Amino acid sequence: MNLRLLALAGVAVCAVALPLAVASAGQVGEGNSALRPSASPDAKAPSPSPPGLGLGLGLATAARCGPGLTSPEGIEAQTCVLTQGERTWARTYYRNTTGTPLDAVLSLMGPGGRSVQMRCAVGAEDEPGSCETPREDTRGEPADYTAVAEFAAAAGEGPLLLRSGSNSAPPTGS
């Protein structure tokens, strides 16, 4: 085989391998997360792409996430604003190692003072989980949105244990 045929064969292999690699890469934003939650039954699957768009892998999802944080009490969380097409929502990934159930409130704040809140029950088991707000039509720019998750003892009995935001500055210090 000459070099030209080898080059063409290499392009064909890349054309087949690239969509497979993209399809198996996982959700956008997983690489930023120190917490890698397993898929939960309430996780949303990406919606299929409209006919004629791309390779059938669905619309790309942009994620803006704050840092992964851990409280002294044992709550780990990372909160993100997600945008897919013309829809925006908030999601927080968490892990509760306190041994007691907790309540979480996830808020998505957008332009014009608009906000959406979701209350989430956080189980006592030491398993990764997630909570998300409903998907809303994007108004303005995706950068105009911020998400905050607050974790406290169940039934509001006790202090705030952790606040995690999509635009939090990374922790500093030693």
N, C-alpha and C positions, 0 to 999 in steps of 0.2 A: 504494500500500500504506500502511496506517496504521501508527503506531508500535508498536502491540501485535503485529501480524504480523511486523514487522521484529525485534522483541525475541524472538519465538518462533523465527524463522528463525536468529537468532544463537545461541540455546540449542542448536538442532539441530546447527549447525556445530560448536560446542564439544563436544557429546556425541560427535561422530564424530572430531574432531581430537585430543581429549585421549587416547583409547586409542592412537592412532597415535603421538603424541608420546611416551607412556610406553613403548611397545614399542620405539621406536628410540633411547631414551635411553641404553642400554648397561647394564653391570653396576653394581650399587650399589658405591660406594666409588671408582669411577674418577675422580670429580671431586676427590677428596682426593689423588690420586696425582700426584707429579711425573713418575713413570714411567708411561707409557701403553703397556703391552705389547700387541702384536698377539695375536690369538687363537692359542693354541697347540693342536696336535692333542690334547694331553692335558687341555685345559680342559674342565671339566664344564659341560654345558648345564643351564639351570634345569629342574627337573622340572616337568611339567605340573601344573596345579592339580587337586585332586580335583573331581569333577563337582559343579556347583552353586556353586562358589566363584568370585567375581569375573568378570573378563572373559576368562579363559583365558590370562592372562599369567604364570601361575605364582605361587608364594608369594613374598612379599617377602623379600629377604635383607638382614639388618642386618650392617654392617661396622664394626668398631672397629679403626682402623689407627694405627700409630705414624707418625712423620714419615719422609719419604724421606731416606735417608742416603747419603753418598758417602765411600768410603775414599780415602786418598791413593794407594793402589795401583790404583784404578780400578774398584772394585765399587760399584754403585748398588743399593740395595734398600729396599723398604718391606714391612713385615709386618703382617698383619691377622688378627683372629679374626672368622669369619663364622658367622652363625646364620640358619638357614632353617627355619621351623616348629620341630620338636623336635630338629633336628640341628645340631651345631656342629663346625667344623673350622678349621684354620689354613691360610693361604696367604701365600707371599712372592712378590713381584714383584721381578725383578732384571735387571741388565744387567752383563755382564762385558766390560770394555774392557782387561783385562790382557794379552790375547793368549795366555793359557795356560788349560788346563782347570782347573776348581776343583771341590771337593766342598762341599756344603752339607748341614747338618743342620737340619731344621725341627722344633721341639718345640711341642706344644700341652699346656699344663698346666691342669688343672681342679681342681675341689673334691675334697677328700679325698685329696690327693696323687696323683691319677690323672694319667698323662701318656701321650702318644703321640708317637713320633719317626718321622720320615721322612728317609731319606738321598736326596739328589738330586745327580745329575751335572750340573755347569754347564759347558756347552761353551765353547770358546775364541772363538767368533765373537761379534762385537759386535752381538748381537740381543737384544731384550727377551725374557724368559722368565718362567715361574712354576713353582712347586712347591707342592703342598698335601698335607696329611695326609688320611687317610681321614675320612669324616664319621661322627661318633659321636652317640649319643643324648645330648641335653643333660641334665646333672644339675645341679641348683641353678639359679642365674641365669646368663644369658650373660655378665654382668659378672664372674663368678667365674673366667673363662677368660683365659689369657695365652698369647701365642705369641712364640717367639724363633727367629730364623734366624741361624746362624753359618756364615760362609764362610771356607774355608782352601784351601791348595794341595792338589791332587789327591793321593790316597793318604796324606793326613795328614802330608806332608813339608813342614813350614814352619809359620810362625806363623798365628794367627787374623788374618784380614784385615779382617773386618767382623762386628759383631753388631748385628742389627736386631730391635727388639721392638715388639709391638702396643701397649704402654703406655709407650713411651719418651717422655720429655719433649722438647719441641722444642729444637733447638740454640740456645744463647745466645751472646752475644758479637758481635764485629764481623766 
